[in-house]
Amino acid sequence: MLDWEGELPPPAVRTIEEMRPVLANPACACSEPLYFMYRDLARSDADWRWLHRHHLRYDITVIPPRALCGEDVKTKGHYHPVDPAGIGYPEIYEVLEGEAYYLLQSHQLDDVVLITAVAGDHIIIPPGYGHITINPSPSSTLVMANIVSTEFASEYGEYETHHGAAYYVMSDGTTQKNPHYPTMPPVRWLDAACGKGGHRLCNAPLYSLIGNEDALRFLNHPEEYSSIFAVLLKE
């Protein structure tokens, strides 16, 4: 259940038809929506103005449990472009309810990482990685929040061209290599470890960071935080 103070706007709804290009089984049938995206949220006008003044957006995504012909339900997947300094824009997530897998792959296709997370965990998507989010639970809804820069549009093309991520996460707990990719390294499994490298923004609810320019500066100026990003995905 989505806990939110105040009225929510209508969500953007992702359907099976929009997801067919990235599914393990593109012919899979599902009559229900796959997930819901509530974008550009704030609990007060002051918070909304602060976010927009700092070129940021707070979103919530709700992913009910779904079995898609043997594959766990997931988001479509995208990459982020680079900023004016030539560094990819990052993103930060918080799991609010349920459990999540964040499947990351480097743009060079030399690293694939699956991060497991539960309610209260924060996950930073570092520059240079595409990502999808998966709800691996057969019975619980995943609710997650994110804060991201509004200075770019997500790039879905490579995931569509390759028919999804480098691996599919199946409902039996296994990963299945996507044959549309070249030879890929095996999946590295990690626990959520947002605080690596001394970035301590992961110790408080994500929404509480709104108004803290220093904490969220990395989202628009990733070139200043290379030492932190360098260790985020270390084992």
Secondary structure, 3 states (H helix, E strand, C coil): CCCCCCCCCCCEEECHHHHHHHCCCCCCCCCCCCEEEECCCCCCHHHHHHHHHCCEEEEEEEECCCEECCEECECCCEECCECCCCCECCEEEEEEECEEEEEEEECCCCCEEEEEEECCCEEEECCCEEEEEECCCCCCCEEEEEEEECCCCCECHHHHHCCCCCEEEECCCCEEECCCCCCCCCCEEEECCCCHHHCHHHHCCHHHHCCCHHHHHHHCCHHHCHHHHHHHCCC
